[in-house]
Amino acid sequence: MGAWIKKGLVFDTARHSVGAWMRHSALTPTPWRISDELIRVYAGFRDADGVSRIGYVDVHADDPAQIARVGAEPVLDIGRDGCFDDNGMILGDIVDTPDGLYMFYVGFQRVAKAKFLAFTGLAISHDGGLHFKRAQETPILDRAPGRSTIGAVHSVMCENGRWRLWYAVGDDWEIIDGRPFPRYHIRYAETDDPRILPREDHPCLLPRGNEYRIGRPRVYRHGDGYVMYFTRGNVTGEYFPGVAYSADGIRWERRDETLGVSLSPRGWDSRVICYPALIRHRDKLLMFYNGNDMGVDGFGVAERRDGATNGEPDVHR
């Protein structure tokens, strides 16, 4: 695989914020095509208290480093007090269906004896993604044995009438320099109804070496199989993407060396690169991603050309 060409910080919250709900950060940027001319990037924007709400930034597809529009208000606000998403949310995935545009999102809740809880909700839009309404106030992926603290769906496909979901599962914490950090890994499940997820699932990727977390799986079709982009963290502080390949979407082989992107010598992505999400536009493959401090400055974009002819993911969802 070839190297990605970085186009820089696209959405800079310090420059492009449109309200107090968008004070900093643009977490887990997730592109969705509006038209041949526009790509909408949904993300979680944080207020002064660090609480994130889902909003969007539209960019020009031919020049994704140029912003066309920033949504003035959240498309999905935080949940009702006491609900699983009352302290913020980040994007999981967007899927276009005959019933509307489905948004799978991860809701956060603060509790007394843990740093946070994070489980998955479903919201639906009937106006092309400008507003979303919760399908229910409770999670579609909730607590179960082995996922007492985190059940975060980040990739969803509907194939042959079956919903296929890849998600991060957490059950405890890694203490680094006296501070708790979530431990998690990637699992897979499938169902006939995305509102009813089975307890039975399959492990996909586990941390290895000095890693303690591996998550935010983004899965795409790749030839006759699948490719997954994910983010991994280790006990020495590295937080960086990896790549894995699979014939069936369940059993995966890591090939992190094929990623083709590296830290910048200075600036917003000089210490961390995380949460890559891909979309194809004509002969280019675009990757939207976060940088330092999990996206505190906003999100950027990188591109590769002629990917379909060089063994790159076709990014067919």
C-alpha positions as CSV (number, residue, x, y, z in Angstrom):
1,M,0.0,0.0,0.0
2,G,1.2,3.6,-0.7
3,A,1.5,6.4,1.8
4,W,-1.3,8.8,2.7
5,I,-0.8,12.4,1.7
6,K,-1.9,14.6,4.6
7,K,-4.0,17.7,3.8
8,G,-3.9,19.2,7.2
9,L,-6.3,20.1,9.9
10,V,-9.7,20.6,8.2
11,F,-12.0,21.5,11.0
12,D,-10.2,23.6,13.6
13,T,-12.6,24.2,16.6
14,A,-10.7,27.3,17.6
15,R,-11.5,28.9,14.2
16,H,-14.7,27.2,13.0
17,S,-16.8,26.7,16.2
18,V,-20.4,27.9,15.9
19,G,-21.5,27.8,19.5
20,A,-20.8,27.0,23.1
21,W,-21.7,23.3,22.5
22,M,-18.7,23.2,20.1
23,R,-16.0,24.6,22.3
24,H,-13.3,22.0,21.4
25,S,-12.7,18.6,19.9
26,A,-14.4,16.7,17.0
27,L,-14.3,13.1,18.1
28,T,-14.5,10.1,15.9
29,P,-15.1,11.9,12.6
30,T,-17.3,9.7,10.4
31,P,-17.8,10.6,6.7
32,W,-21.1,10.1,4.9
33,R,-21.7,11.1,1.3
34,I,-24.4,13.7,0.6
35,S,-23.8,14.1,-3.1
36,D,-21.0,14.0,-5.8
37,E,-20.1,17.5,-4.5
38,L,-20.4,17.2,-0.7
39,I,-19.2,14.8,2.0
40,R,-20.8,15.2,5.5
41,V,-18.5,14.5,8.4
42,Y,-20.3,13.7,11.7
43,A,-18.4,14.0,14.9
44,G,-18.7,14.5,18.6
45,F,-18.1,18.2,19.6
46,R,-17.3,19.0,23.2
47,D,-18.5,22.0,25.3
48,A,-16.5,23.7,28.1
49,D,-17.3,20.8,30.5
50,G,-16.1,18.2,28.0
51,V,-19.6,16.9,27.2
52,S,-19.9,16.0,23.5
53,R,-22.9,16.3,21.2
54,I,-23.2,15.0,17.6
55,G,-23.0,17.6,14.9
56,Y,-21.6,17.8,11.4
57,V,-19.2,19.6,9.0
58,D,-19.8,19.5,5.3
59,V,-16.7,19.5,3.1
60,H,-16.2,19.7,-0.7
61,A,-15.6,16.2,-2.0
62,D,-13.1,17.3,-4.7
63,D,-11.2,19.3,-2.0
64,P,-12.0,17.8,1.4
65,A,-9.7,20.2,3.2
66,Q,-12.2,23.0,2.3
67,I,-15.3,23.4,4.5
68,A,-18.7,24.1,2.9
69,R,-20.8,24.3,6.0
70,V,-20.8,23.7,9.7
71,G,-24.1,22.6,11.3
72,A,-25.3,25.3,13.7
73,E,-26.9,23.0,16.2
74,P,-26.4,19.3,17.2
75,V,-28.1,16.7,15.2
76,L,-28.4,14.7,18.4
77,D,-28.2,16.2,21.8
78,I,-27.4,14.5,25.1
79,G,-29.9,12.2,26.7
80,R,-32.3,12.7,29.5
81,D,-30.8,12.8,33.0
82,G,-30.1,9.3,34.3
83,C,-30.0,7.8,30.8
84,F,-26.9,6.0,29.4
85,D,-26.1,9.0,27.2
86,D,-26.6,11.9,29.6
87,N,-22.9,12.9,29.6
88,G,-22.1,13.0,26.0
89,M,-21.7,10.8,22.9
90,I,-19.4,10.0,20.0
91,L,-20.1,8.6,16.5
92,G,-20.2,4.9,15.8
93,D,-21.6,4.6,12.3
94,I,-24.1,5.9,9.8
95,V,-26.1,3.5,7.6
96,D,-28.7,4.4,5.0
97,T,-31.7,2.2,5.1
98,P,-35.2,2.2,3.5
99,D,-36.5,3.3,7.0
100,G,-34.3,6.3,7.2
101,L,-30.7,7.1,8.1
102,Y,-29.5,5.1,11.1
103,M,-27.0,6.5,13.4
104,F,-25.2,4.1,15.8
105,Y,-23.7,6.2,18.6
106,V,-21.8,5.6,21.8
107,G,-23.4,7.3,24.9
108,F,-21.4,8.2,28.0
109,Q,-22.5,8.2,31.6
110,R,-20.6,9.2,34.7
111,V,-20.9,7.1,37.8
112,A,-19.5,7.3,41.3
113,K,-17.0,4.4,41.2
114,A,-15.8,4.3,37.6
115,K,-14.3,6.9,35.2
116,F,-17.3,6.4,32.9
117,L,-19.7,3.9,31.3
118,A,-20.1,3.8,27.5
119,F,-22.8,1.9,25.6
120,T,-24.4,2.0,22.2
121,G,-27.6,3.8,21.2
122,L,-29.5,4.0,17.9
123,A,-31.1,7.2,16.4
124,I,-32.9,7.7,13.1
125,S,-33.2,10.6,10.7
126,H,-36.0,11.1,8.2
127,D,-34.7,14.4,6.8
128,G,-31.4,13.4,5.2
129,G,-29.3,13.5,8.4
130,L,-30.1,17.0,9.6
131,H,-31.9,15.8,12.7
132,F,-31.9,12.4,14.5
133,K,-34.4,11.0,17.0
134,R,-33.6,8.2,19.4
135,A,-35.1,4.8,18.5
136,Q,-35.2,4.2,22.3
137,E,-33.7,5.8,25.4
138,T,-31.9,2.6,26.4
139,P,-28.9,1.1,24.8
140,I,-29.1,-1.4,21.9
141,L,-25.8,-2.8,23.2
142,D,-25.8,-2.8,27.0
143,R,-24.1,-4.5,29.8
144,A,-23.5,-8.2,29.7
145,P,-20.9,-10.6,31.1
146,G,-17.5,-9.4,29.8
147,R,-18.7,-5.9,28.9
148,S,-19.6,-4.3,32.2
149,T,-18.2,-0.9,31.4
150,I,-18.0,-0.5,27.5
151,G,-20.1,-1.8,24.6
152,A,-19.3,0.6,21.8
153,V,-20.5,-0.2,18.2
154,H,-18.3,1.5,15.6
155,S,-19.0,-0.3,12.3
156,V,-22.2,-1.6,10.9
157,M,-23.1,-3.3,7.6
158,C,-26.3,-4.9,6.3
159,E,-25.4,-7.8,4.1
160,N,-27.9,-10.4,2.7
161,G,-30.6,-9.3,5.1
162,R,-28.3,-9.6,8.2
163,W,-27.0,-6.8,10.3
164,R,-23.2,-7.2,11.0
165,L,-21.7,-5.2,13.8
166,W,-18.1,-4.7,15.1
167,Y,-17.6,-3.1,18.5
168,A,-15.3,-2.5,21.4
169,V,-15.9,-4.3,24.7
170,G,-14.5,-3.2,28.0
171,D,-14.6,-4.8,31.5
172,D,-11.9,-3.1,33.6
173,W,-9.3,-0.4,33.8
174,E,-5.5,0.0,33.3
175,I,-3.9,2.2,35.9
176,I,-1.1,4.3,34.4
177,D,0.7,6.8,36.6
178,G,-2.1,6.6,39.1
179,R,-4.9,7.3,36.5
180,P,-7.5,4.9,35.2
181,F,-7.7,4.2,31.4
182,P,-10.2,1.8,29.9
183,R,-9.2,-1.6,28.7
184,Y,-11.0,-3.0,25.7
185,H,-10.9,-5.2,22.6
186,I,-12.9,-5.8,19.4
187,R,-15.7,-8.2,19.0
188,Y,-18.4,-9.1,16.4
189,A,-22.1,-10.0,16.3
190,E,-24.8,-10.3,13.8
191,T,-28.6,-10.0,14.0
192,D,-31.8,-9.7,12.0
193,D,-32.8,-6.6,13.9
194,P,-30.3,-3.9,15.0
195,R,-32.4,-3.0,18.0
196,I,-32.1,-6.6,19.3
197,L,-28.4,-7.7,19.6
198,P,-27.5,-11.1,20.8
199,R,-25.4,-11.8,23.8
200,E,-23.4,-14.3,21.8
201,D,-20.6,-12.8,19.8
202,H,-17.1,-13.5,18.5
203,P,-13.7,-12.0,19.5
204,C,-11.9,-10.3,16.5
205,L,-8.8,-8.6,17.8
206,L,-7.2,-8.6,21.3
207,P,-4.4,-6.3,22.6
208,R,-0.9,-7.7,22.1
209,G,2.5,-7.0,23.6
210,N,2.2,-3.9,25.9
211,E,-1.1,-2.8,24.4
212,Y,-4.0,-2.6,26.8
213,R,-6.7,-1.4,24.4
214,I,-7.7,-1.8,20.8
215,G,-10.9,-0.4,19.5
216,R,-12.9,2.0,17.2
217,P,-13.1,-0.7,14.4
218,R,-14.0,0.7,11.0
219,V,-14.7,-2.2,8.6
220,Y,-14.9,-2.0,4.8
221,R,-15.3,-4.4,2.0
222,H,-12.0,-5.2,0.3
223,G,-12.1,-7.4,-2.7
224,D,-13.8,-10.6,-1.7
225,G,-13.1,-9.9,2.0
226,Y,-12.8,-7.1,4.5
227,V,-10.3,-4.6,5.9
228,M,-10.5,-3.0,9.3
229,Y,-8.9,0.2,10.5
230,F,-8.7,0.5,14.3
231,T,-6.9,2.4,17.0
232,R,-4.6,0.8,19.6
233,G,-3.0,2.1,22.8
234,N,-0.2,0.9,24.9
235,V,1.1,1.4,28.5
236,T,3.9,3.8,27.3
237,G,1.3,6.2,25.9
238,E,1.3,5.5,22.2
239,Y,-2.1,5.8,20.6
240,F,-2.0,5.0,16.9
241,P,-4.0,3.2,14.2
242,G,-3.6,-0.3,12.9
243,V,-4.9,-2.4,10.0
244,A,-6.3,-5.9,9.8
245,Y,-7.7,-8.1,7.0
246,S,-10.3,-10.9,7.0
247,A,-12.0,-13.2,4.6
248,D,-15.2,-13.5,6.6
249,G,-15.2,-10.4,8.9
250,I,-14.8,-12.6,12.0
251,R,-11.2,-14.0,11.9
252,W,-8.7,-11.2,11.4
253,E,-5.0,-10.9,10.7
254,R,-3.2,-7.7,11.7
255,R,-0.9,-6.0,9.2
256,D,-0.2,-2.7,11.0
257,E,2.8,-2.1,8.8
258,T,0.6,-1.4,5.8
259,L,-1.1,1.6,7.4
260,G,1.1,4.1,5.4
261,V,0.7,7.2,7.7
262,S,3.0,8.6,10.4
263,L,3.1,11.3,13.0
264,S,3.8,14.9,11.8
265,P,7.0,16.5,13.0
266,R,5.0,19.2,14.7
267,G,1.5,20.5,15.2
268,W,-2.0,19.0,15.8
269,D,-1.1,15.4,14.9
270,S,2.5,15.2,16.1
271,R,1.9,13.0,19.2
272,V,-1.2,11.0,18.3
273,I,-3.1,9.8,15.3
274,C,-6.4,8.0,16.0
275,Y,-9.9,7.1,14.8
276,P,-9.4,6.9,11.0
277,A,-12.5,6.6,8.9
278,L,-12.5,6.2,5.1
279,I,-14.6,7.1,2.1
280,R,-13.9,6.9,-1.6
281,H,-14.4,9.8,-4.0
282,R,-13.7,9.0,-7.6
283,D,-10.0,8.0,-7.9
284,K,-9.2,9.1,-4.4
285,L,-9.5,7.3,-1.0
286,L,-10.0,9.9,1.8
287,M,-9.2,9.3,5.4
288,F,-10.7,11.5,8.1
289,Y,-9.0,11.3,11.5
290,N,-8.2,12.8,14.9
291,G,-4.8,13.9,16.3
292,N,-3.4,14.9,19.6
293,D,-5.4,14.4,22.8
294,M,-8.0,12.3,20.9
295,G,-9.0,15.2,18.6
296,V,-8.9,18.2,20.9
297,D,-8.1,20.5,17.9
298,G,-10.6,19.1,15.5
299,F,-10.2,16.7,12.6
300,G,-8.0,16.4,9.5
301,V,-7.9,14.5,6.3
302,A,-5.4,12.6,4.2
303,E,-5.8,11.0,0.8
304,R,-4.4,8.3,-1.6
305,R,-5.0,8.3,-5.3
306,D,-5.9,5.4,-7.6
307,G,-6.5,3.1,-4.6
308,A,-8.9,0.7,-6.4
309,T,-6.1,-0.3,-8.8
310,N,-3.5,-0.8,-6.1
311,G,-5.1,-3.2,-3.8
312,E,-6.6,-0.5,-1.5
313,P,-10.0,-1.0,0.2
314,D,-12.8,-0.2,-2.1
315,V,-14.7,1.3,0.8
316,H,-17.9,-0.3,-0.1
317,R,-20.3,-0.5,2.9
